[in-house]
């Protein structure tokens, strides 16, 4: 009985990876998370998605990325419950 070739064995046999370069965008890969967001926020970004033609999740990521890039801080003062 013949041994079945693995994907890795096939790739190494068929292709030369000696001059391959590392993916420069690998460090920028997205990380999936779970976050609770109010319906009005989702609706807003979905409307913007229709207007711009950019998926709403991408718009949310772009907005948050802009906050990080520009070192935006949040100035919130909580009401005293007492």
Residue pairs with C-beta under 8 A, 6 or more apart in sequence:
5 13
11 17
30 61
42 56
45 56
45 57
45 59
45 60
46 56
48 54
48 56
48 59
49 55
49 56
49 59
52 59
54 62
66 72
